Amino acid sequence: MSTRCVPYCRWHLLVLALLAVSWCGVASSAGTVKQGLSSTESWVGSPIVLSLIFENAPQHDQPMVPDVPGLSITSTGPPSEVSSFQWSNGNQTQQSTLTYQFRIDAANPGHYTIPALVLNADGVAYSTEPIALHFRSSAATNLLLAEIQGVPDTAWVGDTIPATLRILIKPFEDEQLPDRVLSASDMWRQVKLDACQWGPFLKRITTIQSQRKFPPVSVVQVEGDTGKPERWYAYDIKATIPLLVAGPLDVTSILIGMNYPVRIGRARDLFRNPFSSLTITDSRPITATPKSTQTIVAPPPATGRPATWAGAVGDYSFRVTASPTDVGVGEPITLTMTVTDRSPQGADLDLLQAPLLHKDPSLIAHFRVPEERPGGVVSGKSKTFTQTIRPTSIESTTIAAIPFAFFNTTSGEYQSSLSSPVPLTVSSAKRVDSTAIGGVSAVAEPTTDNVTEVRGGLLANYTNAEQLLARAKPMRGWWLVVVLLVPPLAWVLATGLLNRVNADRNDPRRGRARQAARVLAARLAESLESPEDTAKAIRSFVADRLGLPTAGLTSVEAVAAVAKLGNTTLGNELHTCLATLESASYAGGQSHVDPEAVQQLVKQLEEHVR
């Protein structure tokens, strides 16, 4: 017995030592909450950064800054975390800092006050002092202007119109410069591309930036403060604007900002340029917003609207093919519908919807047509949809010409592009025997064998008497293994669970991501009749799953975040859904919102966005 007790005692002492080490305390400094501000004064268009810092406070609520009229307050994203450990006299001290940052900007110059914030950390409520901010006017029409050119006076919801954003910059003048003015490229480099709000011109400016190029530039005459013409640089950025909202075309959300040079001087770089060269030594931020245009956007008229119209605006051709064409009653036929854009300015095919086939009388008279609208695939100037129909009788011998209805902005009328009829061969439904299916054979008849009863039952199968009389050896030492393994395993599980709880407290995004699906389901249940609330719920789900700030997340940002995951198709479907919901919200309910299509998109988002 003594030979077995010795190793057991050693293992027992080792387990106790491990448990003792695991319970050694880690000293932490007392939790504190701090507030930081980059500045109390700034220019309109140059945000002030507010920092809320939690030191050694793992249990805290995510800070929220209340809305202040006239101010735009947005989170910069997930908090930054810094951790450090120090050892002193055998004691370990942990320092953990979590910093939340918010960008604060003003729409107009003036004095603003952010009320006192209440921040909860480790069960203690901390209150900050009110924050007084002053924003100066950054508008300088004598230095920077923005205009929207090339838009028509009237347009239609659902259409796209070409537009040109012209940015006018007065060249900085100084006698030290070779030509006494900064070049067009040097002046463009002062534009804060990432801080500007480009609106529908964002895609184009992103392409220009990625190619390290400049927009087309020319020199134009602009009337100066003295009434005399001055030579300014004109930068033209062209794009197409999708029209989703009825009413005056609003372009005031576009904001152009730059650091306009105030002073230049000579600088020397011993490594790159040992000779002194001119450089900008001082500048001031200025902004410009284009004036509202005279364009009025109207919804397509309700008079003369075809039943199968799905919101298409422009000019299109339509082609339909079917496969197979030799079927039985009730068997599926796949329709491949290709819509080609013939609009001079080009339509946004991502927003284009398939025709409402279930409202086509000539089609539903002979075929069973689902009400679900399929998603499409864009290729060049065409978009392809696939839909399955089933013949209801042997008289369904032809797929009649299917109309694709659209509102032609040139003629101001609804028109339809008809596909060619497709002949079919439809036979009555057949009963198929299982033996006729390849790879399946008929069920064989059961066979019977004569069984001879042997005296002695099952024991008659054994002929070795020693095997029958042998006793099984009892298992020894298993309880010792249990005693040795259970404590360290329990310690590992407890430590893992504790780490997970602490991680959730330190990073609220983890909890948001896990609860995103449940929150989305609850919000959708409450917003069945509100397209605007439905779109907001979907955007909030994307923000929760990806750890993005919920407040202020636009549809464009949500689509870009999903597309960045590598799923371009899902990004396009999300873009189409959000655009349809927004159109239904602002166009007086003119657009059709399919609840089942929304539910299918939600299922895909729950599966792929994580």
ZAMARGU-4260 file (C-alpha; in steps of 0.2 Angstrom, whole numbers, plus 5000, padded with zeros to 4 digits):
<rodrens>
0) 5000/5000/5000 | 5014/5012/5004 | 5021/5011/4986 | 5004/5018/4980 | 5002/5032/4993
5) 5019/5041/4989 | 5014/5046/4971 | 4997/5050/4976 | 5003/5062/4989 | 5015/5070/4977
10) 5002/5073/4964 | 4990/5080/4977 | 5003/5092/4983 | 5006/5098/4965 | 4988/5101/4962
15) 4986/5111/4978 | 5002/5121/4972 | 4994/5125/4955 | 4978/5130/4963 | 4987/5141/4975
20) 4996/5150/4961 | 4980/5152/4951 | 4972/5161/4965 | 4987/5173/4968 | 4979/5191/4968
25) 4983/5203/4954 | 4984/5220/4961 | 4975/5234/4951 | 4975/5252/4954 | 4959/5261/4958
30) 4947/5264/4944 | 4946/5282/4937 | 4937/5291/4923 | 4944/5305/4914 | 4939/5317/4900
35) 4950/5324/4886 | 4946/5338/4873 | 4958/5342/4858 | 4952/5360/4859 | 4938/5371/4864
40) 4938/5382/4848 | 4939/5377/4830 | 4932/5381/4813 | 4916/5374/4805 | 4921/5358/4796
45) 4936/5355/4808 | 4930/5343/4821 | 4935/5343/4839 | 4939/5326/4847 | 4931/5322/4864
50) 4940/5308/4873 | 4932/5298/4887 | 4945/5287/4896 | 4942/5273/4908 | 4957/5268/4919
55) 4956/5251/4928 | 4937/5251/4926 | 4933/5234/4917 | 4914/5235/4923 | 4907/5251/4914
60) 4893/5256/4903 | 4897/5261/4886 | 4897/5281/4886 | 4884/5290/4876 | 4885/5309/4871
65) 4868/5317/4870 | 4863/5326/4854 | 4865/5344/4854 | 4855/5355/4842 | 4867/5362/4828
70) 4881/5349/4832 | 4886/5333/4824 | 4893/5321/4836 | 4899/5304/4830 | 4909/5290/4837
75) 4926/5286/4829 | 4923/5268/4831 | 4928/5254/4844 | 4937/5260/4859 | 4956/5259/4860
80) 4963/5248/4873 | 4981/5249/4882 | 4986/5236/4895 | 5002/5235/4905 | 5009/5224/4919
85) 5022/5229/4932 | 5031/5218/4945 | 5036/5225/4962 | 5042/5214/4977 | 5033/5199/4969
90) 5017/5208/4967 | 5009/5211/4950 | 5001/5227/4946 | 4989/5228/4930 | 4985/5245/4922
95) 4971/5244/4909 | 4965/5260/4899 | 4950/5260/4888 | 4948/5276/4877 | 4932/5281/4868
100) 4933/5295/4856 | 4919/5306/4848 | 4921/5319/4833 | 4911/5335/4836 | 4907/5347/4822
105) 4895/5361/4819 | 4884/5365/4805 | 4885/5384/4808 | 4897/5395/4818 | 4892/5399/4836
110) 4894/5394/4854 | 4888/5377/4859 | 4887/5368/4876 | 4888/5349/4879 | 4879/5345/4895
115) 4887/5336/4909 | 4889/5317/4906 | 4886/5303/4918 | 4898/5289/4916 | 4895/5273/4926
120) 4911/5263/4931 | 4913/5249/4944 | 4896/5254/4951 | 4901/5272/4954 | 4893/5286/4944
125) 4905/5299/4938 | 4899/5316/4932 | 4908/5328/4921 | 4908/5346/4919 | 4898/5354/4905
130) 4908/5357/4889 | 4908/5374/4881 | 4913/5375/4863 | 4916/5389/4850 | 4915/5386/4831
135) 4921/5400/4820 | 4914/5402/4802 | 4925/5393/4789 | 4916/5399/4774 | 4927/5410/4763
140) 4918/5413/4747 | 4932/5424/4742 | 4944/5409/4742 | 4933/5393/4739 | 4917/5389/4730
145) 4907/5374/4726 | 4894/5372/4712 | 4883/5358/4705 | 4882/5360/4686 | 4873/5350/4672
150) 4858/5345/4681 | 4840/5346/4672 | 4826/5357/4679 | 4814/5342/4681 | 4818/5324/4685
155) 4809/5308/4691 | 4810/5297/4706 | 4820/5281/4701 | 4830/5290/4687 | 4848/5294/4687
160) 4854/5311/4681 | 4872/5316/4676 | 4880/5330/4687 | 4896/5339/4689 | 4903/5345/4705
165) 4914/5360/4701 | 4926/5365/4715 | 4933/5383/4713 | 4949/5388/4722 | 4958/5404/4722
170) 4977/5401/4720 | 4988/5407/4734 | 4999/5421/4730 | 5016/5425/4736 | 5031/5434/4729
175) 5043/5420/4734 | 5034/5408/4722 | 5042/5406/4705 | 5025/5410/4696 | 5019/5420/4711
180) 5005/5408/4714 | 5004/5390/4720 | 5001/5377/4706 | 4984/5369/4703 | 4991/5352/4710
185) 4998/5360/4725 | 4982/5369/4729 | 4972/5352/4726 | 4984/5344/4739 | 4977/5356/4752
190) 4959/5348/4750 | 4955/5337/4765 | 4948/5322/4754 | 4944/5311/4769 | 4936/5324/4779
195) 4925/5331/4765 | 4907/5325/4763 | 4906/5320/4744 | 4888/5313/4744 | 4885/5305/4727
200) 4902/5310/4721 | 4911/5299/4734 | 4914/5284/4722 | 4922/5295/4709 | 4933/5304/4721
205) 4938/5288/4729 | 4944/5281/4712 | 4953/5297/4708 | 4962/5296/4725 | 4966/5278/4723
210) 4974/5281/4706 | 4984/5296/4714 | 4977/5308/4701 | 4969/5325/4701 | 4952/5329/4694
215) 4952/5338/4677 | 4957/5356/4680 | 4955/5372/4671 | 4958/5391/4674 | 4942/5401/4674
220) 4937/5419/4678 | 4928/5423/4694 | 4922/5440/4700 | 4933/5445/4715 | 4928/5456/4730
225) 4933/5471/4721 | 4922/5467/4706 | 4936/5463/4695 | 4938/5446/4687 | 4951/5434/4695
230) 4960/5418/4689 | 4954/5403/4699 | 4957/5385/4697 | 4941/5375/4693 | 4941/5356/4697
235) 4927/5346/4689 | 4921/5329/4696 | 4908/5320/4686 | 4895/5307/4693 | 4877/5301/4691
240) 4865/5305/4705 | 4851/5292/4708 | 4835/5300/4713 | 4827/5291/4727 | 4816/5305/4735
245) 4803/5317/4728 | 4805/5335/4730 | 4819/5348/4727 | 4836/5340/4723 | 4845/5343/4739
250) 4864/5344/4737 | 4868/5355/4753 | 4874/5339/4762 | 4890/5340/4751 | 4904/5349/4761
255) 4921/5353/4754 | 4935/5357/4766 | 4953/5362/4764 | 4968/5370/4773 | 4970/5386/4764
260) 4988/5392/4764 | 4992/5408/4774 | 5011/5409/4775 | 5025/5400/4766 | 5043/5398/4771
265) 5059/5389/4768 | 5063/5372/4776 | 5078/5360/4775 | 5078/5341/4776 | 5096/5335/4779
270) 5091/5317/4772 | 5079/5321/4758 | 5083/5339/4752 | 5099/5347/4760 | 5094/5363/4751
275) 5081/5374/4758 | 5064/5374/4749 | 5048/5383/4750 | 5034/5375/4760 | 5018/5380/4768
280) 5021/5385/4786 | 5004/5391/4791 | 4986/5388/4785 | 4968/5390/4790 | 4953/5378/4787
285) 4939/5384/4775 | 4924/5375/4769 | 4911/5377/4755 | 4894/5370/4751 | 4885/5370/4734
290) 4869/5380/4733 | 4853/5371/4731 | 4849/5368/4712 | 4832/5372/4703 | 4829/5353/4700
295) 4812/5346/4705 | 4811/5328/4707 | 4793/5321/4704 | 4787/5303/4707 | 4781/5294/4691
300) 4762/5297/4689 | 4749/5284/4695 | 4739/5287/4679 | 4742/5273/4666 | 4754/5263/4677
305) 4754/5245/4672 | 4750/5231/4685 | 4767/5223/4682 | 4778/5239/4684 | 4791/5236/4697
310) 4798/5254/4698 | 4809/5254/4683 | 4813/5272/4676 | 4822/5274/4660 | 4822/5265/4643
315) 4825/5246/4643 | 4824/5231/4631 | 4818/5214/4638 | 4822/5196/4633 | 4815/5179/4640
320) 4821/5161/4638 | 4813/5146/4645 | 4821/5129/4650 | 4815/5115/4648 | 4801/5117/4635
325) 4795/5099/4636 | 4788/5096/4653 | 4773/5088/4662 | 4759/5097/4671 | 4766/5104/4688
330) 4784/5102/4683 | 4796/5118/4685 | 4801/5129/4670 | 4815/5141/4673 | 4813/5158/4665
335) 4829/5168/4662 | 4824/5186/4660 | 4837/5199/4654 | 4834/5217/4655 | 4846/5229/4645
340) 4847/5247/4649 | 4846/5259/4634 | 4845/5275/4644 | 4857/5288/4637 | 4863/5293/4654
345) 4864/5275/4661 | 4852/5268/4675 | 4858/5261/4692 | 4855/5243/4688 | 4858/5238/4706
350) 4841/5246/4710 | 4832/5238/4696 | 4818/5225/4701 | 4811/5210/4691 | 4794/5212/4684
355) 4779/5207/4694 | 4775/5191/4685 | 4761/5186/4697 | 4751/5201/4691 | 4752/5196/4673
360) 4735/5190/4668 | 4740/5180/4653 | 4754/5171/4663 | 4744/5167/4678 | 4730/5160/4668
365) 4740/5145/4663 | 4755/5144/4675 | 4758/5144/4694 | 4769/5159/4697 | 4777/5163/4714
370) 4775/5181/4721 | 4793/5181/4728 | 4803/5193/4717 | 4820/5186/4713 | 4837/5195/4715
375) 4847/5198/4699 | 4864/5198/4693 | 4872/5214/4684 | 4883/5212/4670 | 4888/5228/4660
380) 4872/5236/4655 | 4861/5221/4658 | 4853/5213/4673 | 4847/5195/4673 | 4834/5187/4684
385) 4828/5169/4685 | 4811/5164/4690 | 4802/5147/4691 | 4784/5144/4684 | 4774/5128/4683
390) 4761/5124/4670 | 4744/5120/4677 | 4736/5110/4663 | 4741/5102/4646 | 4733/5118/4638
395) 4748/5128/4644 | 4757/5126/4627 | 4764/5143/4625 | 4772/5156/4637 | 4764/5172/4630
400) 4774/5188/4627 | 4779/5195/4644 | 4779/5214/4646 | 4793/5223/4656 | 4785/5240/4660
405) 4795/5255/4663 | 4792/5274/4664 | 4801/5283/4650 | 4808/5300/4656 | 4810/5306/4638
410) 4792/5304/4633 | 4785/5305/4651 | 4774/5290/4648 | 4774/5271/4654 | 4780/5259/4640
415) 4783/5241/4639 | 4796/5230/4631 | 4788/5213/4626 | 4798/5197/4625 | 4795/5184/4612
420) 4782/5170/4615 | 4790/5153/4620 | 4781/5137/4613 | 4780/5122/4625 | 4776/5104/4625
425) 4766/5100/4641 | 4760/5082/4644 | 4749/5075/4658 | 4758/5071/4675 | 4765/5053/4675
430) 4766/5040/4689 | 4784/5034/4689 | 4788/5017/4697 | 4803/5016/4708 | 4811/5002/4697
435) 4812/5014/4683 | 4823/5026/4692 | 4842/5023/4688 | 4851/5016/4702 | 4836/5009/4712
440) 4831/4991/4711 | 4815/4983/4716 | 4814/4977/4734 | 4819/4958/4735 | 4808/4945/4742
445) 4813/4940/4760 | 4822/4923/4761 | 4820/4911/4775 | 4833/4899/4781 | 4830/4884/4792
450) 4836/4887/4810 | 4841/4872/4821 | 4838/4874/4839 | 4854/4869/4850 | 4852/4863/4867
455) 4860/4875/4880 | 4855/4891/4871 | 4868/4905/4869 | 4880/4895/4880 | 4881/4882/4867
460) 4891/4895/4856 | 4906/4894/4869 | 4916/4878/4870 | 4930/4884/4881 | 4925/4881/4899
465) 4939/4892/4906 | 4932/4907/4897 | 4915/4904/4904 | 4921/4903/4922 | 4934/4917/4922
470) 4930/4933/4932 | 4933/4950/4925 | 4947/4959/4934 | 4941/4974/4944 | 4948/4991/4938
475) 4960/4999/4950 | 4966/5017/4952 | 4952/5025/4942 | 4946/5035/4957 | 4964/5041/4959
480) 4964/5048/4941 | 4948/5057/4944 | 4954/5065/4960 | 4970/5071/4951 | 4962/5078/4935
485) 4945/5086/4941 | 4953/5100/4951 | 4965/5107/4937 | 4951/5104/4924 | 4939/5114/4935
490) 4952/5128/4937 | 4954/5129/4918 | 4935/5130/4915 | 4933/5143/4929 | 4947/5153/4922
495) 4941/5153/4904 | 4923/5158/4910 | 4930/5172/4920 | 4941/5178/4905 | 4926/5178/4894
500) 4915/5188/4906 | 4930/5201/4908 | 4932/5202/4889 | 4913/5206/4887 | 4914/5219/4900
505) 4930/5227/4893 | 4923/5226/4875 | 4904/5229/4874 | 4905/5225/4855 | 4905/5206/4859
510) 4889/5207/4868 | 4881/5218/4854 | 4887/5205/4841 | 4879/5190/4850 | 4863/5199/4854
515) 4861/5207/4836 | 4850/5193/4829 | 4838/5194/4844 | 4837/5213/4843 | 4834/5213/4825
520) 4820/5201/4826 | 4812/5212/4839 | 4814/5228/4829 | 4807/5220/4813 | 4792/5214/4823
525) 4788/5232/4829 | 4791/5240/4811 | 4781/5229/4800 | 4771/5244/4793 | 4786/5257/4793
530) 4799/5255/4779 | 4810/5268/4787 | 4810/5258/4804 | 4814/5242/4794 | 4829/5250/4786
535) 4835/5257/4802 | 4834/5240/4810 | 4844/5232/4796 | 4857/5245/4797 | 4858/5243/4816
540) 4860/5225/4814 | 4875/5227/4803 | 4883/5239/4815 | 4880/5228/4830 | 4887/5212/4821
545) 4903/5222/4815 | 4906/5233/4830 | 4902/5249/4821 | 4894/5264/4829 | 4875/5263/4827
550) 4871/5281/4828 | 4873/5289/4811 | 4877/5274/4801 | 4871/5277/4783 | 4864/5265/4771
555) 4880/5268/4760 | 4891/5264/4775 | 4882/5248/4779 | 4883/5242/4761 | 4901/5246/4761
560) 4904/5237/4777 | 4895/5221/4771 | 4904/5222/4754 | 4921/5223/4763 | 4918/5206/4770
565) 4920/5199/4752 | 4902/5195/4749 | 4898/5207/4734 | 4882/5198/4730 | 4875/5201/4748
570) 4881/5219/4747 | 4871/5222/4731 | 4855/5214/4738 | 4857/5224/4754 | 4859/5240/4744
575) 4844/5236/4733 | 4833/5232/4749 | 4838/5248/4758 | 4836/5259/4743 | 4818/5251/4741
580) 4814/5254/4759 | 4820/5272/4758 | 4810/5275/4742 | 4795/5269/4750 | 4798/5280/4765
585) 4800/5296/4756 | 4791/5294/4740 | 4774/5293/4748 | 4772/5274/4748 | 4774/5274/4729
590) 4787/5260/4730 | 4782/5242/4734 | 4791/5233/4749 | 4790/5214/4749 | 4791/5208/4767
595) 4796/5191/4762 | 4811/5198/4752 | 4816/5207/4767 | 4815/5192/4778 | 4826/5182/4766
600) 4839/5196/4766 | 4839/5196/4785 | 4842/5177/4785 | 4857/5179/4773 | 4864/5194/4784
605) 4862/5183/4800 | 4872/5169/4791 | 4886/5179/4783 | 4888/5195/4793 | 4898/5191/4808
</rodrens>
